[in-house]
């Protein structure tokens, strides 16, 4: 029983999966933030162009 418990405590595969999940979440957050900033800038530019064309 103690052997089984010690193997369970030393097993790090779950921790690795959690780390990969956190890295993927941070990358997704960076992409979303960047896309939002670019979208806002493009919207501003297009609105300026549209108002100048009128």
mmCIF file of the N, C-alpha and C atoms, coordinates in Angstrom:
data_MODEL
# 
_entry.id   MODEL 
# 
loop_
_atom_site.group_PDB 
_atom_site.id 
_atom_site.type_symbol 
_atom_site.label_atom_id 
_atom_site.label_alt_id 
_atom_site.label_comp_id 
_atom_site.label_asym_id 
_atom_site.label_entity_id 
_atom_site.label_seq_id 
_atom_site.pdbx_PDB_ins_code 
_atom_site.Cartn_x 
_atom_site.Cartn_y 
_atom_site.Cartn_z 
_atom_site.occupancy 
_atom_site.B_iso_or_equiv 
_atom_site.pdbx_formal_charge 
_atom_site.auth_seq_id 
_atom_site.auth_comp_id 
_atom_site.auth_asym_id 
_atom_site.auth_atom_id 
_atom_site.pdbx_PDB_model_num 
ATOM 1   N N  . UNK A 1 1  ? 0.824   -1.202 0.000   1.00 0.00 ? 1  UNK A N  1 
ATOM 2   C CA . UNK A 1 1  ? 0.000   0.000  0.000   1.00 0.00 ? 1  UNK A CA 1 
ATOM 3   C C  . UNK A 1 1  ? 0.865   1.262  0.000   1.00 0.00 ? 1  UNK A C  1 
ATOM 4   N N  . UNK A 1 2  ? 1.908   1.252  0.804   1.00 0.00 ? 2  UNK A N  1 
ATOM 5   C CA . UNK A 1 2  ? 2.786   2.428  0.847   1.00 0.00 ? 2  UNK A CA 1 
ATOM 6   C C  . UNK A 1 2  ? 3.524   2.602  -0.474  1.00 0.00 ? 2  UNK A C  1 
ATOM 7   N N  . UNK A 1 3  ? 3.820   1.476  -1.146  1.00 0.00 ? 3  UNK A N  1 
ATOM 8   C CA . UNK A 1 3  ? 4.488   1.546  -2.446  1.00 0.00 ? 3  UNK A CA 1 
ATOM 9   C C  . UNK A 1 3  ? 3.574   2.216  -3.468  1.00 0.00 ? 3  UNK A C  1 
ATOM 10  N N  . UNK A 1 4  ? 2.314   1.880  -3.455  1.00 0.00 ? 4  UNK A N  1 
ATOM 11  C CA . UNK A 1 4  ? 1.346   2.474  -4.363  1.00 0.00 ? 4  UNK A CA 1 
ATOM 12  C C  . UNK A 1 4  ? 1.191   3.972  -4.086  1.00 0.00 ? 4  UNK A C  1 
ATOM 13  N N  . UNK A 1 5  ? 1.129   4.330  -2.835  1.00 0.00 ? 5  UNK A N  1 
ATOM 14  C CA . UNK A 1 5  ? 0.990   5.736  -2.448  1.00 0.00 ? 5  UNK A CA 1 
ATOM 15  C C  . UNK A 1 5  ? 2.229   6.538  -2.839  1.00 0.00 ? 5  UNK A C  1 
ATOM 16  N N  . UNK A 1 6  ? 3.408   5.974  -2.648  1.00 0.00 ? 6  UNK A N  1 
ATOM 17  C CA . UNK A 1 6  ? 4.635   6.699  -3.002  1.00 0.00 ? 6  UNK A CA 1 
ATOM 18  C C  . UNK A 1 6  ? 4.751   6.871  -4.518  1.00 0.00 ? 6  UNK A C  1 
ATOM 19  N N  . UNK A 1 7  ? 4.311   5.874  -5.305  1.00 0.00 ? 7  UNK A N  1 
ATOM 20  C CA . UNK A 1 7  ? 4.313   6.033  -6.762  1.00 0.00 ? 7  UNK A CA 1 
ATOM 21  C C  . UNK A 1 7  ? 3.329   7.111  -7.204  1.00 0.00 ? 7  UNK A C  1 
ATOM 22  N N  . UNK A 1 8  ? 2.195   7.188  -6.538  1.00 0.00 ? 8  UNK A N  1 
ATOM 23  C CA . UNK A 1 8  ? 1.196   8.205  -6.858  1.00 0.00 ? 8  UNK A CA 1 
ATOM 24  C C  . UNK A 1 8  ? 1.723   9.609  -6.562  1.00 0.00 ? 8  UNK A C  1 
ATOM 25  N N  . UNK A 1 9  ? 2.426   9.766  -5.460  1.00 0.00 ? 9  UNK A N  1 
ATOM 26  C CA . UNK A 1 9  ? 2.968   11.074 -5.072  1.00 0.00 ? 9  UNK A CA 1 
ATOM 27  C C  . UNK A 1 9  ? 4.079   11.501 -6.029  1.00 0.00 ? 9  UNK A C  1 
ATOM 28  N N  . UNK A 1 10 ? 4.894   10.556 -6.493  1.00 0.00 ? 10 UNK A N  1 
ATOM 29  C CA . UNK A 1 10 ? 6.008   10.885 -7.387  1.00 0.00 ? 10 UNK A CA 1 
ATOM 30  C C  . UNK A 1 10 ? 5.583   11.074 -8.838  1.00 0.00 ? 10 UNK A C  1 
ATOM 31  N N  . UNK A 1 11 ? 4.372   10.670 -9.194  1.00 0.00 ? 11 UNK A N  1 
ATOM 32  C CA . UNK A 1 11 ? 3.895   10.788 -10.571 1.00 0.00 ? 11 UNK A CA 1 
ATOM 33  C C  . UNK A 1 11 ? 3.658   12.259 -10.915 1.00 0.00 ? 11 UNK A C  1 
ATOM 34  N N  . UNK A 1 12 ? 4.335   12.762 -11.941 1.00 0.00 ? 12 UNK A N  1 
ATOM 35  C CA . UNK A 1 12 ? 4.221   14.170 -12.317 1.00 0.00 ? 12 UNK A CA 1 
ATOM 36  C C  . UNK A 1 12 ? 3.512   14.369 -13.651 1.00 0.00 ? 12 UNK A C  1 
ATOM 37  N N  . UNK A 1 13 ? 2.915   13.349 -14.213 1.00 0.00 ? 13 UNK A N  1 
ATOM 38  C CA . UNK A 1 13 ? 2.274   13.504 -15.517 1.00 0.00 ? 13 UNK A CA 1 
ATOM 39  C C  . UNK A 1 13 ? 1.072   14.438 -15.448 1.00 0.00 ? 13 UNK A C  1 
ATOM 40  N N  . UNK A 1 14 ? 0.341   14.433 -14.360 1.00 0.00 ? 14 UNK A N  1 
ATOM 41  C CA . UNK A 1 14 ? -0.789  15.347 -14.205 1.00 0.00 ? 14 UNK A CA 1 
ATOM 42  C C  . UNK A 1 14 ? -0.327  16.789 -14.122 1.00 0.00 ? 14 UNK A C  1 
ATOM 43  N N  . UNK A 1 15 ? 0.781   17.019 -13.417 1.00 0.00 ? 15 UNK A N  1 
ATOM 44  C CA . UNK A 1 15 ? 1.324   18.370 -13.304 1.00 0.00 ? 15 UNK A CA 1 
ATOM 45  C C  . UNK A 1 15 ? 1.774   18.879 -14.672 1.00 0.00 ? 15 UNK A C  1 
ATOM 46  N N  . UNK A 1 16 ? 2.347   18.014 -15.480 1.00 0.00 ? 16 UNK A N  1 
ATOM 47  C CA . UNK A 1 16 ? 2.791   18.409 -16.809 1.00 0.00 ? 16 UNK A CA 1 
ATOM 48  C C  . UNK A 1 16 ? 1.597   18.798 -17.672 1.00 0.00 ? 16 UNK A C  1 
ATOM 49  N N  . UNK A 1 17 ? 0.532   18.042 -17.589 1.00 0.00 ? 17 UNK A N  1 
ATOM 50  C CA . UNK A 1 17 ? -0.667  18.364 -18.371 1.00 0.00 ? 17 UNK A CA 1 
ATOM 51  C C  . UNK A 1 17 ? -1.246  19.706 -17.943 1.00 0.00 ? 17 UNK A C  1 
ATOM 52  N N  . UNK A 1 18 ? -1.241  19.980 -16.657 1.00 0.00 ? 18 UNK A N  1 
ATOM 53  C CA . UNK A 1 18 ? -1.743  21.258 -16.157 1.00 0.00 ? 18 UNK A CA 1 
ATOM 54  C C  . UNK A 1 18 ? -0.860  22.402 -16.643 1.00 0.00 ? 18 UNK A C  1 
ATOM 55  N N  . UNK A 1 19 ? 0.449   22.195 -16.636 1.00 0.00 ? 19 UNK A N  1 
ATOM 56  C CA . UNK A 1 19 ? 1.366   23.231 -17.123 1.00 0.00 ? 19 UNK A CA 1 
ATOM 57  C C  . UNK A 1 19 ? 1.132   23.525 -18.595 1.00 0.00 ? 19 UNK A C  1 
ATOM 58  N N  . UNK A 1 20 ? 0.960   22.483 -19.399 1.00 0.00 ? 20 UNK A N  1 
ATOM 59  C CA . UNK A 1 20 ? 0.676   22.691 -20.823 1.00 0.00 ? 20 UNK A CA 1 
ATOM 60  C C  . UNK A 1 20 ? -0.648  23.425 -21.010 1.00 0.00 ? 20 UNK A C  1 
ATOM 61  N N  . UNK A 1 21 ? -1.620  23.103 -20.200 1.00 0.00 ? 21 UNK A N  1 
ATOM 62  C CA . UNK A 1 21 ? -2.906  23.790 -20.271 1.00 0.00 ? 21 UNK A CA 1 
ATOM 63  C C  . UNK A 1 21 ? -2.777  25.272 -19.932 1.00 0.00 ? 21 UNK A C  1 
ATOM 64  N N  . UNK A 1 22 ? -1.985  25.590 -18.918 1.00 0.00 ? 22 UNK A N  1 
ATOM 65  C CA . UNK A 1 22 ? -1.771  26.990 -18.547 1.00 0.00 ? 22 UNK A CA 1 
ATOM 66  C C  . UNK A 1 22 ? -1.031  27.746 -19.648 1.00 0.00 ? 22 UNK A C  1 
ATOM 67  N N  . UNK A 1 23 ? -0.045  27.110 -20.250 1.00 0.00 ? 23 UNK A N  1 
ATOM 68  C CA . UNK A 1 23 ? 0.696   27.743 -21.341 1.00 0.00 ? 23 UNK A CA 1 
ATOM 69  C C  . UNK A 1 23 ? -0.242  28.012 -22.519 1.00 0.00 ? 23 UNK A C  1 
ATOM 70  N N  . UNK A 1 24 ? -1.073  27.047 -22.860 1.00 0.00 ? 24 UNK A N  1 
ATOM 71  C CA . UNK A 1 24 ? -2.024  27.227 -23.964 1.00 0.00 ? 24 UNK A CA 1 
ATOM 72  C C  . UNK A 1 24 ? -3.010  28.350 -23.652 1.00 0.00 ? 24 UNK A C  1 
ATOM 73  N N  . UNK A 1 25 ? -3.458  28.448 -22.410 1.00 0.00 ? 25 UNK A N  1 
ATOM 74  C CA . UNK A 1 25 ? -4.382  29.512 -22.024 1.00 0.00 ? 25 UNK A CA 1 
ATOM 75  C C  . UNK A 1 25 ? -3.712  30.879 -22.137 1.00 0.00 ? 25 UNK A C  1 
ATOM 76  N N  . UNK A 1 26 ? -2.456  30.989 -21.718 1.00 0.00 ? 26 UNK A N  1 
ATOM 77  C CA . UNK A 1 26 ? -1.746  32.265 -21.823 1.00 0.00 ? 26 UNK A CA 1 
ATOM 78  C C  . UNK A 1 26 ? -1.517  32.665 -23.274 1.00 0.00 ? 26 UNK A C  1 
ATOM 79  N N  . UNK A 1 27 ? -1.195  31.708 -24.121 1.00 0.00 ? 27 UNK A N  1 
ATOM 80  C CA . UNK A 1 27 ? -1.011  32.002 -25.543 1.00 0.00 ? 27 UNK A CA 1 
ATOM 81  C C  . UNK A 1 27 ? -2.329  32.463 -26.155 1.00 0.00 ? 27 UNK A C  1 
ATOM 82  N N  . UNK A 1 28 ? -3.421  31.786 -25.816 1.00 0.00 ? 28 UNK A N  1 
ATOM 83  C CA . UNK A 1 28 ? -4.729  32.183 -26.325 1.00 0.00 ? 28 UNK A CA 1 
ATOM 84  C C  . UNK A 1 28 ? -5.097  33.589 -25.858 1.00 0.00 ? 28 UNK A C  1 
ATOM 85  N N  . UNK A 1 29 ? -4.794  33.903 -24.605 1.00 0.00 ? 29 UNK A N  1 
ATOM 86  C CA . UNK A 1 29 ? -5.081  35.231 -24.078 1.00 0.00 ? 29 UNK A CA 1 
ATOM 87  C C  . UNK A 1 29 ? -4.277  36.299 -24.816 1.00 0.00 ? 29 UNK A C  1 
ATOM 88  N N  . UNK A 1 30 ? -3.018  36.008 -25.112 1.00 0.00 ? 30 UNK A N  1 
ATOM 89  C CA . UNK A 1 30 ? -2.182  36.958 -25.852 1.00 0.00 ? 30 UNK A CA 1 
ATOM 90  C C  . UNK A 1 30 ? -2.720  37.171 -27.264 1.00 0.00 ? 30 UNK A C  1 
ATOM 91  N N  . UNK A 1 31 ? -3.149  36.104 -27.912 1.00 0.00 ? 31 UNK A N  1 
ATOM 92  C CA . UNK A 1 31 ? -3.701  36.219 -29.270 1.00 0.00 ? 31 UNK A CA 1 
ATOM 93  C C  . UNK A 1 31 ? -4.991  37.034 -29.255 1.00 0.00 ? 31 UNK A C  1 
ATOM 94  N N  . UNK A 1 32 ? -5.855  36.780 -28.299 1.00 0.00 ? 32 UNK A N  1 
ATOM 95  C CA . UNK A 1 32 ? -7.123  37.510 -28.208 1.00 0.00 ? 32 UNK A CA 1 
ATOM 96  C C  . UNK A 1 32 ? -6.866  38.992 -27.938 1.00 0.00 ? 32 UNK A C  1 
ATOM 97  N N  . UNK A 1 33 ? -5.936  39.283 -27.043 1.00 0.00 ? 33 UNK A N  1 
ATOM 98  C CA . UNK A 1 33 ? -5.613  40.675 -26.728 1.00 0.00 ? 33 UNK A CA 1 
ATOM 99  C C  . UNK A 1 33 ? -5.042  41.392 -27.945 1.00 0.00 ? 33 UNK A C  1 
ATOM 100 N N  . UNK A 1 34 ? -4.133  40.727 -28.644 1.00 0.00 ? 34 UNK A N  1 
ATOM 101 C CA . UNK A 1 34 ? -3.552  41.330 -29.845 1.00 0.00 ? 34 UNK A CA 1 
ATOM 102 C C  . UNK A 1 34 ? -4.568  41.539 -30.937 1.00 0.00 ? 34 UNK A C  1 
ATOM 103 N N  . UNK A 1 35 ? -5.428  40.571 -31.149 1.00 0.00 ? 35 UNK A N  1 
ATOM 104 C CA . UNK A 1 35 ? -6.446  40.692 -32.192 1.00 0.00 ? 35 UNK A CA 1 
ATOM 105 C C  . UNK A 1 35 ? -7.436  41.800 -31.857 1.00 0.00 ? 35 UNK A C  1 
ATOM 106 N N  . UNK A 1 36 ? -7.764  41.953 -30.591 1.00 0.00 ? 36 UNK A N  1 
ATOM 107 C CA . UNK A 1 36 ? -8.672  43.025 -30.182 1.00 0.00 ? 36 UNK A CA 1 
ATOM 108 C C  . UNK A 1 36 ? -8.047  44.391 -30.433 1.00 0.00 ? 36 UNK A C  1 
ATOM 109 N N  . UNK A 1 37 ? -6.770  44.524 -30.099 1.00 0.00 ? 37 UNK A N  1 
ATOM 110 C CA . UNK A 1 37 ? -6.084  45.803 -30.310 1.00 0.00 ? 37 UNK A CA 1 
ATOM 111 C C  . UNK A 1 37 ? -5.992  46.135 -31.800 1.00 0.00 ? 37 UNK A C  1 
ATOM 112 N N  . UNK A 1 38 ? -5.657  45.156 -32.603 1.00 0.00 ? 38 UNK A N  1 
ATOM 113 C CA . UNK A 1 38 ? -5.573  45.378 -34.053 1.00 0.00 ? 38 UNK A CA 1 
ATOM 114 C C  . UNK A 1 38 ? -6.947  45.717 -34.613 1.00 0.00 ? 38 UNK A C  1 
ATOM 115 N N  . UNK A 1 39 ? -7.974  45.014 -34.166 1.00 0.00 ? 39 UNK A N  1 
ATOM 116 C CA . UNK A 1 39 ? -9.328  45.279 -34.632 1.00 0.00 ? 39 UNK A CA 1 
ATOM 117 C C  . UNK A 1 39 ? -9.797  46.679 -34.286 1.00 0.00 ? 39 UNK A C  1 
ATOM 118 N N  . UNK A 1 40 ? -9.470  47.141 -33.100 1.00 0.00 ? 40 UNK A N  1 
ATOM 119 C CA . UNK A 1 40 ? -9.842  48.493 -32.688 1.00 0.00 ? 40 UNK A CA 1 
ATOM 120 C C  . UNK A 1 40 ? -9.135  49.535 -33.550 1.00 0.00 ? 40 UNK A C  1 
ATOM 121 N N  . UNK A 1 41 ? -7.853  49.316 -33.788 1.00 0.00 ? 41 UNK A N  1 
ATOM 122 C CA . UNK A 1 41 ? -7.097  50.253 -34.628 1.00 0.00 ? 41 UNK A CA 1 
ATOM 123 C C  . UNK A 1 41 ? -7.634  50.272 -36.059 1.00 0.00 ? 41 UNK A C  1 
ATOM 124 N N  . UNK A 1 42 ? -7.938  49.118 -36.605 1.00 0.00 ? 42 UNK A N  1 
ATOM 125 C CA . UNK A 1 42 ? -8.487  49.060 -37.960 1.00 0.00 ? 42 UNK A CA 1 
ATOM 126 C C  . UNK A 1 42 ? -9.845  49.738 -38.046 1.00 0.00 ? 42 UNK A C  1 
ATOM 127 N N  . UNK A 1 43 ? -10.660 49.536 -37.047 1.00 0.00 ? 43 UNK A N  1 
ATOM 128 C CA . UNK A 1 43 ? -11.977 50.163 -37.026 1.00 0.00 ? 43 UNK A CA 1 
ATOM 129 C C  . UNK A 1 43 ? -11.844 51.680 -37.012 1.00 0.00 ? 43 UNK A C  1 
ATOM 130 N N  . UNK A 1 44 ? -10.923 52.181 -36.220 1.00 0.00 ? 44 UNK A N  1 
ATOM 131 C CA . UNK A 1 44 ? -10.694 53.619 -36.165 1.00 0.00 ? 44 UNK A CA 1 
ATOM 132 C C  . UNK A 1 44 ? -10.227 54.155 -37.519 1.00 0.00 ? 44 UNK A C  1 
ATOM 133 N N  . UNK A 1 45 ? -9.316  53.448 -38.148 1.00 0.00 ? 45 UNK A N  1 
ATOM 134 C CA . UNK A 1 45 ? -8.805  53.875 -39.463 1.00 0.00 ? 45 UNK A CA 1 
ATOM 135 C C  . UNK A 1 45 ? -9.923  53.880 -40.511 1.00 0.00 ? 45 UNK A C  1 
ATOM 136 N N  . UNK A 1 46 ? -10.722 52.814 -40.551 1.00 0.00 ? 46 UNK A N  1 
ATOM 137 C CA . UNK A 1 46 ? -11.801 52.731 -41.529 1.00 0.00 ? 46 UNK A CA 1 
ATOM 138 C C  . UNK A 1 46 ? -12.857 53.811 -41.289 1.00 0.00 ? 46 UNK A C  1 
ATOM 139 N N  . UNK A 1 47 ? -13.162 54.092 -40.043 1.00 0.00 ? 47 UNK A N  1 
ATOM 140 C CA . UNK A 1 47 ? -14.127 55.167 -39.740 1.00 0.00 ? 47 UNK A CA 1 
ATOM 141 C C  . UNK A 1 47 ? -13.585 56.515 -40.181 1.00 0.00 ? 47 UNK A C  1 
ATOM 142 N N  . UNK A 1 48 ? -12.281 56.730 -39.987 1.00 0.00 ? 48 UNK A N  1 
ATOM 143 C CA . UNK A 1 48 ? -11.676 57.994 -40.420 1.00 0.00 ? 48 UNK A CA 1 
ATOM 144 C C  . UNK A 1 48 ? -11.730 58.117 -41.936 1.00 0.00 ? 48 UNK A C  1 
ATOM 145 N N  . UNK A 1 49 ? -11.404 57.042 -42.638 1.00 0.00 ? 49 UNK A N  1 
ATOM 146 C CA . UNK A 1 49 ? -11.459 57.047 -44.108 1.00 0.00 ? 49 UNK A CA 1 
ATOM 147 C C  . UNK A 1 49 ? -12.878 57.286 -44.598 1.00 0.00 ? 49 UNK A C  1 
ATOM 148 N N  . UNK A 1 50 ? -13.857 56.619 -43.955 1.00 0.00 ? 50 UNK A N  1 
ATOM 149 C CA . UNK A 1 50 ? -15.248 56.767 -44.356 1.00 0.00 ? 50 UNK A CA 1 
ATOM 150 C C  . UNK A 1 50 ? -15.729 58.203 -44.147 1.00 0.00 ? 50 UNK A C  1 
ATOM 151 N N  . UNK A 1 51 ? -15.326 58.824 -43.048 1.00 0.00 ? 51 UNK A N  1 
ATOM 152 C CA . UNK A 1 51 ? -15.760 60.201 -42.817 1.00 0.00 ? 51 UNK A CA 1 
ATOM 153 C C  . UNK A 1 51 ? -15.104 61.172 -43.779 1.00 0.00 ? 51 UNK A C  1 
ATOM 154 N N  . UNK A 1 52 ? -13.885 60.901 -44.200 1.00 0.00 ? 52 UNK A N  1 
ATOM 155 C CA . UNK A 1 52 ? -13.212 61.762 -45.170 1.00 0.00 ? 52 UNK A CA 1 
ATOM 156 C C  . UNK A 1 52 ? -13.799 61.606 -46.570 1.00 0.00 ? 52 UNK A C  1 
ATOM 157 N N  . UNK A 1 53 ? -14.307 60.431 -46.888 1.00 0.00 ? 53 UNK A N  1 
ATOM 158 C CA . UNK A 1 53 ? -14.918 60.210 -48.195 1.00 0.00 ? 53 UNK A CA 1 
ATOM 159 C C  . UNK A 1 53 ? -16.279 60.895 -48.319 1.00 0.00 ? 53 UNK A C  1 
ATOM 160 N N  . UNK A 1 54 ? -16.940 61.123 -47.202 1.00 0.00 ? 54 UNK A N  1 
ATOM 161 C CA . UNK A 1 54 ? -18.253 61.788 -47.240 1.00 0.00 ? 54 UNK A CA 1 
ATOM 162 C C  . UNK A 1 54 ? -18.008 63.226 -47.516 1.00 0.00 ? 54 UNK A C  1 
# 
